[in-house]
Amino acid sequence: MRVLRYILLAALALILQSTLLKLVAVGQIQPDLVLLVLFYVALSEGSYGATIAGFCSGLVQDVYAPQTLGLNALCKSLIGFGLGYCQRGVFVDSLVARSLILFAAVLIHDILYFLISSWPEVGRGFGLVVRFGLPTALYTALLGYVVFYLIRREKRIQPLQESP
């Protein structure tokens, strides 16, 4: 049942990423919902589940960019593994800390993606990281903070139980 929930979350993130998020984009910058879902999977399932989720969601994204087929799958697999591996040793309850980890994950993903996709023009890759990677990481971290806050708030609200 958990796997189905993750598949639905990833599918929803991919659909929103390619449709509605264009409405809230700042210029060409929009948050990376797929990495936000991957962060959630990593916290819940660890490195194995997050690696598989990263590979599958990245591969679906790669279908839209066949010139770099497999690159999203590789980058998201590595990020999923890293996030899942880190969650074993570090339990982070702070919303700010989670947002900072998400920021770092998105930035590392974009560094890998842009440097590999623009190889051997490393200067161009770093330019893309500065132009798109940093703002995307910041936007995703801010959105992540709001999502983490809402999840925490939802978990604190307990339904009233009726007395027998």
N, C-alpha and C positions, 0 to 999 in steps of 0.2 A: 504493500500500500504506500509506503514511503517513496519507493521508486516512482510510482505513478504520480505522486505529488510533485516530485522534483522534475519529472518530464513535463508536466503541465506548467509548472512555474517557468521552466526554461523556454517552453514554446510560447507562453504569454510574453516573456521578456523579449524573445526574438521578434514577435509580432509587433509589440509596442515600440521596440527599437527601430523597426523599419517603417512605422506608420505614424503614430501619434506623437512620438518624441520629437519629430521634426517641427511640431507646433511650439514646443518649449525650447527649441534650440536657440542658443545665443550665437548668432552668426552661423558658423558651421560646427559649433561645439554643442554636443549633447551628451548626457550621461550614458555610461555603459551599463545598461541593465543586466546584460548577460553576466558580467563580472560581479555585479551585486548579488545575483542569484547564486553564482559559483561560490561566493563568500559564505552565503547561508548554507549551502551544501557542505562546504568544508568544515564549518562549525558543527554541523549536525552529524556528518558521516566520516570525517577524517580524510586522510590523503588518498586512500584507494577510491572512495566514492567521488571525491572532488576531481581526481585525475580523469576518471571515466566521464564524469559530467562535463569537464572542460573539453575533453577530446570530442565528445558528441556535439556539444553546442558549437564549438569552433568549426567542426566539419560542416555543420549546417550553414554557418556563416560563410564558409569558404565556397559554397555553391554559388553565392552571389558575386564572388570575385575569383573566377577560375584562373586568372593569370598568376595568382599566388596560392593555388590550391594546396591545402595542408598547412599553411602557415598559421592561420588562426587556430587550427586544431593543436598544433605544436605549442604555440604560446599559451593558450588557455589550459592545456594539459599541465604544462610546467607551473603555471600560476596556481592551478587547482592543487597540484601536489604540494607546492610550497605552503599554501594557506592551510591545507589539511595537516601537513607535518607540523607546522608551527602551533596549531591549535592543541596538539597533544601536550606540549610543554608550557603553553601560556594560556591561561584562562583569563580572558579579558571581559570584564563586566562594564567597564567605563565606555560610555557612548563616544566620547572624544577619542579614546584609544582605538576603538573599533573603526572609527572613521579614518583615523590616521593609517591604520593597517590597510584599509580599503584603498586609500589614496596611494600608498606605496605599491599595492598590488596592481592597480590600474596603470600607474606610471611605469612599473617594470614591464608589464605586458606591452605597453605602447613603445617603450624603448626597444624591446626585442623585435616587435613587429616592424617598426619603421627602419631599424638598422638592417634587418635581414632583407626586407622587401626592397630597400634602396641600394643594397650592396652592388658594386663596390664604392658607390658614392656616399661615403660615411658622413660627409658634411651635410649632404641633403637629408640624410636620415636624422641627424641631430637637429636640423632646422625643423623638420616635421614634428619631432618630439617637443620642441619649444613652442611651436605654433599650435599644435593640436593635442599632444600628449599631456602637457602640464594642465591646460585648461580643462580637458576631459577628466583628468584625475581629480581635480578640485571640484568640478561639478558633480561627479559621481560620489565623492566623499560627502559633500553637502547633502545630496539626496539620500545617501546611505544613513547619515545622522538622523534625518527625519524618519526614515523607514525603521531604523533601530529604536528610535524613541516611540514610535507608534506600536511596534511589536511589544516593547517592554510595558507600555501603558495598557495594552490589550491583555497581557498576561496577568497584570495586577488586578484588573477588574474581574471579580468573581460573580457569577450569576447568583441571584438570591435563591436560596434553597427553601423549599416549602417544608413546614413542619408537618409530620404525620398526624 
